[in-house]
Amino acid sequence: MTEKYRSEALAAIHETMEALHEVGAIDKQTMREFDEACLAPVRVLSPEEIKLIRIREHLSQSVFARYLNVSKNIVSDNR
């Protein structure tokens, strides 16, 4: 999944901070703060939208749940 940034400038800053985090120059908490500042908010999907994605991709509930790293019950409860 590609990340969406609030702007091109924030994308450049965030990518630099990711590199610094990978080499240990900044800690996880600081990286979370940069995530919050630079990444665009995630849009919440309705259960119907989630179901349509699963159907469009021709995935069973079990396989879709594995992709999302959640239990099948979570997927099936939100039909």
For each residue, the residues with C-beta under 8 A, 3 or more apart:
1:
2:
3: 14 39
4: 39 40
5: 8 10 11 14 38 39 40
6: 10 38 39 40
7: 10 11
8: 5 11 12
9: 12 13
10: 5 6 7 13 14 37 38
11: 5 7 8 14 15 38
12: 8 9 15 16
13: 9 10 16 17 34 38
14: 3 5 10 11 17 18 34 35 38 39
15: 11 12 18 19
16: 12 13 19 20
17: 13 14 20 21 26 30 31 34 38
18: 14 15 21 22 31
19: 15 16 22 23
20: 16 17 23 25 26
21: 17 18 24 25 26 27 28 30 31
22: 18 19
23: 19 20
24: 21
25: 20 21
26: 17 20 21 30 31
27: 21 30 31
28: 21 31 32
29: 32 33
30: 17 21 26 27 33 34
31: 17 18 21 26 27 28 34 35
32: 28 29 35 36
33: 29 30 36 37
34: 13 14 17 30 31 37 38
35: 14 31 32 38 39
36: 32 33 39
37: 10 33 34
38: 5 6 10 11 13 14 17 34 35
39: 3 4 5 6 14 35 36
40: 4 5 6
41:
42:
43:
44:
45: 49 50 53
46: 49 50
47: 50 51 78 79
48: 51 52
49: 45 46 52 53
50: 45 46 47 53 54 75 78
51: 47 48 54 55 78 79
52: 48 49 55 56
53: 45 49 50 56 57
54: 50 51 57 59 61 64 75
55: 51 52 58
56: 52 53
57: 53 54 64
58: 55
59: 54 63 64 67
60: 63 64
61: 54 64 65 72 75 76
62: 65 66 72 75
63: 59 60 66 67
64: 54 57 59 60 61 67 68 75
65: 61 62 68 70 71 72 74 75
66: 62 63 69
67: 59 63 64
68: 64 65 74 75
69: 66
70: 65 74 75
71: 65 74 75
72: 61 62 65 75 76
73: 76 77
74: 65 68 70 71 77 78
75: 50 54 61 62 64 65 68 70 71 72 78
76: 61 72 73 79
77: 73 74
78: 47 50 51 74 75
79: 47 51 76
